[in-house]
Amino acid sequence: MFIHRQRMEPRTRVAVKATMRAGSRVLEATIANASSRGVLAMVPQPPVRGTVVDLEIGDHILRGQVRWRAPDRCGIMLREAIDVAELAQGSAVPIVQVPQRLTRHSAMELLRGLLD
């Protein structure tokens, strides 16, 4: 039987550019939403469930583990808690904001929109 587990805290919509490192793979990603213990990363061909990843945002690194994946996104549980408000405002780590309207699209559409 499938049991749906409710998230313990709500997610905050953000739009932050990041570089995802998974082993030897380096992928451009966009953080689309976040809570203090997890993020939704929009990324083409996300790593498999269980993979340990580093999300580089400016000079800051968030380490986590892929908990689920879809064709163009994955959920990452973070090892250390973050301040989501500071992440969204850019005061905790230097960030590059992505227009909110682009976070609703697939990772490839997102990348194309950034290049326009």
Residue pairs with C-beta under 8 A, 6 or more apart in sequence:
7 35
8 37
9 35
9 36
9 37
10 35
11 33
11 34
11 35
11 38
11 40
12 33
12 34
12 35
12 84
12 85
12 88
13 32
13 33
13 100
13 103
14 31
14 32
14 33
14 34
14 84
14 87
14 88
15 30
15 31
15 32
15 97
15 98
15 99
15 100
15 102
15 103
16 30
16 31
16 57
16 87
16 88
16 95
16 96
16 97
16 98
17 28
17 29
17 30
17 31
17 57
17 95
17 96
17 97
17 98
18 28
18 29
18 30
18 31
18 41
18 55
18 56
18 57
18 62
19 26
19 27
19 28
19 29
19 55
19 56
20 26
20 27
20 28
20 29
20 41
20 43
20 47
20 53
20 54
20 55
20 56
21 27
21 53
21 54
21 56
22 47
22 51
22 52
22 53
22 54
22 66
23 51
25 47
27 43
27 44
27 45
27 46
28 43
28 111
29 41
29 42
29 43
29 55
29 107
30 41
30 42
30 43
30 98
30 102
30 103
30 107
30 110
31 39
31 40
31 41
31 42
31 55
31 57
31 87
32 39
32 40
32 41
32 42
32 73
32 103
33 39
33 40
33 103
34 40
34 82
34 84
34 87
34 88
35 84
36 78
36 81
36 82
36 83
36 84
37 77
37 78
37 81
37 82
38 64
38 67
38 75
38 76
38 77
38 78
39 55
39 62
39 64
39 75
39 76
39 78
40 73
40 74
40 75
40 76
41 55
41 73
41 74
41 75
41 76
42 72
42 73
42 103
42 106
42 107
42 110
43 72
43 73
43 74
43 107
44 72
44 107
44 108
44 111
46 66
46 69
46 70
46 72
46 73
46 74
47 53
47 66
47 69
47 74
48 66
48 69
49 66
49 67
49 68
49 69
50 65
50 66
51 65
51 66
52 63
52 64
52 65
53 63
53 64
53 65
53 66
53 76
54 61
54 62
54 63
55 61
55 62
55 63
55 64
55 76
57 87
57 93
57 94
57 95
58 93
58 94
58 95
59 93
59 94
60 92
60 93
60 94
62 78
62 80
62 82
63 78
63 79
63 80
64 76
64 77
64 78
64 79
65 76
65 77
65 79
66 74
66 75
66 76
67 74
67 75
67 76
67 77
68 74
68 75
69 75
71 106
72 106
72 107
72 108
73 107
82 92
83 92
86 92
86 93
87 93
87 95
90 97
98 110
98 114
99 113
102 109
102 110
102 113
102 114
103 110
105 113
